[in-house]
C-alpha cells in the first residue's frame, strides 16, 4: 500500500476537519444516563438516577418507574464532576420488579442513551441499554448472555466512532504508516495497549484520575502530529521505524480513557469477562471500520485525475496538532 500523495492527503484532511468540528461539542459523546434500582426483600427500592448536567436543561430526561409505584422519600441531589445524581426510595407493591416495565423519557429528544441496572432481591442483576427507539424495558428474571453481548458490543462501537480524539489518533496512524501489513500490526498494537489498561482499570486493579488522563491522551495526538511533520525528510525517527511500539505505548493511555466511560456504565457482576471483551471488540470494530472507509475513499479518489499542490500534504499534521493543542488547553483549564 502506498497512500502517499495529494489525493490521500485531501481525503484524510477532510475527515480530520469533520472530526474536529464534532470535537467542539464533545470528545467523548458516550455519556449515558444511569438508572440503578436495588430491590430489597421487603419490596423497598433504592433508586439512583444519574445523568450528565448538560441533560438537565431544556427537556430533561426523566426516569419512569412501573405503574403503581409510590415515592417514599424526596430525591436527594448530589454532583460529581459533570454529572448530577438523584437518590430516593420507592415501593412498587409487595411483588418483585420481574415482569414490570421501567423506562426513560426524553432519550430521543436528547439524542442519548441510558443504562438501566436492576438488582433484584434474589441477588440477580438485570441490565439493559435504553435508546430513543426503545426507551422502556420489561424486567426479566435475569439478562441473557446474548443481550449482554449485543449491548456492550454496540456501546464499544459507538464510543470509538463518537470519540473524536481517539479517531484522530487512528487517522494519524493511517497517515504515518506505509504498507497494509505495517498498518495492520500498528493498529493491532494500539488495540493491545488499550485492551490492557481498559481491563485493569475497569476491574479496579489500577485507578487514575480521568482529567490528567484526558490531557495525556491529547498529548499523544500532538506527538503524533509532530511526527507527521518529520515524515518524508529522508531520516526516519524511532517512532517512524517502530510505529507499533509507539501505538502500543500510547494505547495504554487511550485505554484509561475508554475505561472512564465503561466505569460509568458498569459491568454485570455475573458476566464481567463477556461484557468487557465485547465492549473492547466493539471498539476494535469501530477502528477497523474507520480505517477501511478512509483507505477505500483514498483508493477510489486516486483514480480521479485531480492535480493538487504538494504543499497540501502538510495540512493533516497542522489539523491534528491544532486540535490536540486545543484539547490540552481545554482539559487543563477544566482542572484549574
C-alpha positions as CSV (number, residue, x, y, z in Angstrom):
1,X,0.0,0.0,0.0
2,X,1.1,3.5,-0.7
3,X,-1.4,6.2,0.0
4,X,1.2,8.9,-0.1
5,X,0.2,11.8,-2.3
6,X,-2.2,14.8,-2.5
7,X,-5.3,12.7,-3.0
8,X,-4.8,10.7,0.2
9,X,-3.9,13.9,2.0
10,X,-7.1,15.7,0.7
11,X,-9.3,12.8,1.8
12,X,-7.8,12.5,5.3
13,X,-7.7,16.2,5.8
14,X,-11.4,16.4,5.1
15,X,-12.1,13.6,7.6
16,X,-9.9,15.3,10.2
17,X,-11.7,18.6,9.8
18,X,-15.1,16.9,10.2
19,X,-13.9,15.1,13.3
20,X,-12.5,18.4,14.6
21,X,-15.8,20.1,14.1
22,X,-17.5,17.4,16.1
23,X,-14.9,17.7,18.8
24,X,-16.1,21.2,19.6
25,X,-19.2,19.6,21.0
26,X,-17.6,16.7,22.9
27,X,-14.6,14.4,22.6
28,X,-16.5,11.6,24.3
29,X,-20.2,11.6,23.4
30,X,-20.7,8.3,25.1
31,X,-22.1,9.8,28.3
32,X,-25.2,7.8,29.0
33,X,-27.6,8.4,31.9
34,X,-27.8,5.7,34.5
35,X,-30.9,4.4,36.3
36,X,-29.9,1.9,39.0
37,X,-32.5,0.3,41.2
38,X,-31.8,-2.0,44.2
39,X,-34.7,-4.1,45.3
40,X,-34.8,-5.3,48.9
41,X,-36.6,-8.4,50.2
42,X,-39.2,-6.2,51.8
43,X,-40.1,-4.6,48.5
44,X,-38.4,-1.2,49.1
45,X,-36.5,0.2,46.2
46,X,-33.3,2.3,46.5
47,X,-33.2,4.4,43.3
48,X,-30.2,6.1,41.8
49,X,-30.8,8.4,38.8
50,X,-27.6,9.8,37.4
51,X,-27.3,11.9,34.3
52,X,-25.0,14.5,32.7
53,X,-25.5,18.0,33.9
54,X,-25.9,19.1,30.3
55,X,-29.1,17.0,30.1
56,X,-30.7,18.9,33.0
57,X,-31.6,21.9,30.8
58,X,-34.4,22.1,28.3
59,X,-36.4,18.9,28.1
60,X,-34.7,16.9,30.8
61,X,-34.5,13.1,30.9
62,X,-37.0,11.5,33.3
63,X,-36.9,8.1,34.9
64,X,-40.2,6.3,34.7
65,X,-40.8,3.6,37.4
66,X,-43.6,0.9,37.0
67,X,-47.2,1.9,37.4
68,X,-48.4,1.7,41.0
69,X,-45.0,2.7,42.5
70,X,-45.1,5.2,45.3
71,X,-42.2,7.5,46.3
72,X,-41.2,7.1,50.0
73,X,-38.7,9.9,50.2
74,X,-37.8,13.1,48.4
75,X,-34.9,12.9,45.9
76,X,-31.5,13.9,47.4
77,X,-29.3,15.7,44.8
78,X,-25.5,15.5,44.6
79,X,-23.0,16.5,41.9
80,X,-19.8,14.8,40.9
81,X,-17.9,16.4,38.1
82,X,-20.2,17.0,35.2
83,X,-22.9,14.6,36.4
84,X,-26.0,15.0,38.7
85,X,-27.2,12.2,40.9
86,X,-30.6,11.9,42.5
87,X,-31.3,9.3,45.2
88,X,-34.6,8.3,46.7
89,X,-36.6,5.4,47.9
90,X,-39.8,3.9,46.4
91,X,-42.2,1.0,46.8
92,X,-43.9,-0.9,44.0
93,X,-46.3,-3.1,45.9
94,X,-45.4,-6.3,47.6
95,X,-44.2,-8.2,44.5
96,X,-40.9,-8.3,42.6
97,X,-39.9,-6.0,39.8
98,X,-39.7,-9.0,37.5
99,X,-42.3,-8.5,34.7
100,X,-42.6,-4.8,35.4
101,X,-41.7,-2.1,32.8
102,X,-39.2,0.6,33.6
103,X,-38.4,3.4,31.1
104,X,-36.6,6.7,30.4
105,X,-38.5,9.6,28.8
106,X,-36.6,12.1,26.6
107,X,-33.9,9.9,25.1
108,X,-35.0,10.5,21.5
109,X,-35.2,14.3,22.1
110,X,-31.8,14.5,23.7
111,X,-30.1,12.1,21.3
112,X,-28.6,10.0,24.1
113,X,-28.8,6.5,25.7
114,X,-29.4,5.4,29.2
115,X,-28.1,2.3,31.1
116,X,-30.6,0.5,33.3
117,X,-29.4,-1.7,36.1
118,X,-31.8,-3.6,38.3
119,X,-30.5,-5.5,41.3
120,X,-33.3,-8.0,42.2
121,X,-34.0,-9.1,45.7
122,X,-32.8,-12.6,44.9
123,X,-29.3,-11.3,44.0
124,X,-29.6,-11.3,40.3
125,X,-28.5,-8.3,38.3
126,X,-30.5,-7.4,35.2
127,X,-29.0,-4.8,32.8
128,X,-30.2,-3.1,29.6
129,X,-29.3,-0.1,27.4
130,X,-32.3,2.1,26.6
131,X,-32.4,4.3,23.5
132,X,-34.7,6.7,21.8
133,X,-36.4,4.0,19.7
134,X,-36.6,1.6,22.7
135,X,-36.9,3.6,25.9
136,X,-38.7,1.0,28.1
137,X,-37.6,-2.4,29.3
138,X,-39.6,-5.2,30.9
139,X,-37.5,-6.8,33.7
140,X,-36.9,-10.5,33.1
141,X,-35.6,-12.8,35.8
142,X,-32.1,-12.3,34.5
143,X,-30.4,-10.9,31.4
144,X,-29.2,-13.4,28.8
145,X,-25.7,-13.6,27.5
146,X,-26.9,-12.6,24.0
147,X,-28.4,-9.4,25.4
148,X,-25.1,-8.5,27.2
149,X,-23.1,-9.3,24.1
150,X,-25.3,-7.1,21.9
151,X,-25.5,-4.1,24.3
152,X,-21.7,-3.9,25.2
153,X,-20.6,-4.6,21.6
154,X,-22.8,-1.6,20.5
155,X,-21.6,0.6,23.3
156,X,-17.9,0.0,22.4
157,X,-18.6,0.5,18.7
158,X,-20.5,3.8,19.4
159,X,-17.8,5.0,21.8
160,X,-14.9,4.8,19.4
161,X,-16.9,6.3,16.5
162,X,-18.0,9.2,18.7
163,X,-14.6,9.8,20.3
164,X,-13.0,12.5,18.1
165,X,-9.7,12.4,19.9
166,X,-9.3,8.6,19.6
167,X,-10.3,8.7,15.9
168,X,-7.8,11.5,15.2
169,X,-5.1,9.3,16.6
170,X,-6.2,6.4,14.3
171,X,-6.3,8.8,11.3
172,X,-2.8,9.9,12.2
173,X,-1.6,6.3,12.2
174,X,-3.0,5.8,8.8
175,X,-1.1,8.9,7.6
176,X,2.2,7.9,9.2
177,X,2.4,4.2,8.4
178,X,3.0,2.9,4.9
179,X,2.1,-0.6,3.8
180,X,-1.0,-2.6,4.6
181,X,0.9,-5.1,6.8
182,X,2.7,-2.4,8.8
183,X,-0.5,-0.5,9.3
184,X,-2.4,-3.7,10.4
185,X,0.2,-4.5,13.1
186,X,0.3,-0.9,14.2
187,X,-3.4,-0.8,14.7
188,X,-3.3,-4.2,16.4
189,X,-0.6,-2.9,18.8
190,X,-2.8,0.1,19.6
191,X,-5.7,-2.2,20.3
192,X,-3.5,-4.4,22.5
193,X,-2.3,-1.4,24.5
194,X,-5.8,0.0,25.3
195,X,-7.1,-3.5,26.0
196,X,-4.6,-4.0,28.8
197,X,-5.4,-0.8,30.7
198,X,-9.1,-0.9,29.9
199,X,-9.3,-4.3,31.7
200,X,-7.0,-3.2,34.6
201,X,-8.9,0.0,35.2
202,X,-12.4,-1.5,34.9
203,X,-11.5,-4.4,37.2
204,X,-10.1,-1.9,39.8
205,X,-6.5,-3.0,39.6
206,X,-5.4,0.5,38.6
207,X,-7.1,3.8,39.4
208,X,-6.0,7.0,37.7
209,X,-7.9,10.4,37.8
210,X,-9.7,10.9,34.5
211,X,-8.8,14.6,33.9
212,X,-5.0,14.0,33.7
213,X,-5.5,11.0,31.5
214,X,-7.6,13.1,29.1
215,X,-4.8,15.7,28.9
216,X,-2.2,12.9,28.3
217,X,-4.4,11.5,25.5
218,X,-4.4,14.8,23.8
219,X,-0.6,15.0,24.2
220,X,-0.2,11.7,22.4
221,X,-2.1,13.2,19.5
222,X,0.2,16.2,19.5
223,X,3.3,14.0,19.5
224,X,1.9,12.1,16.5
225,X,1.2,15.3,14.7
226,X,4.9,16.4,15.2
227,X,6.0,13.0,13.8
228,X,3.9,13.6,10.7
229,X,5.7,16.9,10.1
230,X,9.0,15.0,10.2
231,X,7.9,12.3,7.8
232,X,9.4,12.2,4.3
233,X,12.6,14.2,5.2
234,X,14.9,11.3,4.4
235,X,15.7,10.4,8.0
236,X,13.4,8.0,9.9
237,X,12.9,8.7,13.6
238,X,12.5,5.8,16.1
239,X,8.7,6.3,16.1
240,X,8.6,6.1,12.3
241,X,10.8,3.0,12.3
242,X,8.8,1.3,15.1
243,X,5.3,2.7,14.9
244,X,3.8,-0.4,16.6
245,X,5.8,0.4,19.7
246,X,4.5,3.9,19.8
247,X,1.0,2.8,19.1
248,X,1.1,0.2,22.0
249,X,2.5,2.7,24.5
250,X,0.1,5.4,23.6
251,X,-2.7,2.8,23.5
252,X,-2.1,2.3,27.3
253,X,-3.2,5.9,27.9
254,X,-6.2,5.7,25.5
255,X,-7.4,2.5,27.3
256,X,-7.6,4.5,30.5
257,X,-9.9,7.0,28.6
258,X,-12.1,4.1,27.4
259,X,-12.3,2.8,30.9
260,X,-13.7,6.1,32.2
261,X,-16.8,5.6,30.0
262,X,-17.1,1.9,30.8
263,X,-16.8,2.5,34.6
264,X,-19.7,5.0,34.4
265,X,-21.8,2.3,32.7
266,X,-20.7,-0.6,34.9
267,X,-20.4,-4.3,34.2
268,X,-22.9,-7.0,35.0
269,X,-21.4,-8.8,38.1
270,X,-22.2,-12.3,36.7
271,X,-20.8,-11.6,33.2
272,X,-17.8,-9.3,33.7
273,X,-15.5,-11.1,31.2
274,X,-18.1,-11.3,28.5
275,X,-19.1,-7.6,28.8
276,X,-15.5,-6.4,29.0
277,X,-14.5,-8.5,25.9
278,X,-17.5,-7.4,23.8
279,X,-17.0,-3.7,24.7
280,X,-13.4,-4.0,23.6
281,X,-14.3,-5.9,20.4
282,X,-16.8,-3.1,19.6
283,X,-14.0,-0.5,19.9
284,X,-11.8,-2.6,17.6
285,X,-14.6,-3.0,15.0
286,X,-15.1,0.8,15.0
287,X,-11.4,1.4,14.5
288,X,-11.2,-1.0,11.6
289,X,-14.3,0.4,10.0
290,X,-12.8,3.9,10.1
291,X,-9.5,2.7,8.6
292,X,-11.4,0.7,5.9
293,X,-13.5,3.7,4.9
294,X,-10.5,6.0,4.7
295,X,-8.5,3.6,2.6
296,X,-11.4,2.9,0.3
297,X,-12.1,6.6,-0.3
298,X,-8.4,7.2,-1.0
299,X,-8.2,4.2,-3.4
300,X,-11.3,5.5,-5.3
301,X,-10.2,9.1,-5.5
302,X,-6.7,8.1,-6.5
303,X,-8.2,7.1,-9.9
304,X,-9.6,10.6,-10.4
305,X,-7.2,13.0,-12.2
306,X,-7.2,15.9,-9.8
307,X,-4.0,18.0,-9.8
308,X,-3.2,19.4,-6.3
309,X,-0.2,21.2,-5.0
310,X,2.2,19.1,-3.0
311,X,2.1,21.7,-0.2
312,X,-1.3,20.3,0.7
313,X,0.4,17.3,2.3
314,X,1.2,19.5,5.3
315,X,-2.4,20.1,6.2
316,X,-3.2,16.9,8.2
317,X,-0.3,17.4,10.6
318,X,-1.4,21.0,11.3
319,X,-5.0,20.0,11.7
320,X,-4.2,17.2,14.1
321,X,-1.7,19.3,16.0
322,X,-4.1,22.3,16.3
323,X,-6.9,20.1,17.7
324,X,-4.5,18.4,20.1
325,X,-3.3,21.7,21.5
326,X,-6.9,22.9,21.8
327,X,-7.8,19.8,23.8
328,X,-4.7,20.1,26.0
329,X,-5.7,23.7,26.9
330,X,-9.4,22.9,27.3
331,X,-8.8,20.0,29.6
332,X,-6.1,21.7,31.6
333,X,-8.5,24.7,32.2
334,X,-11.2,22.2,33.3
335,X,-8.9,21.1,36.1
336,X,-7.9,24.6,37.1
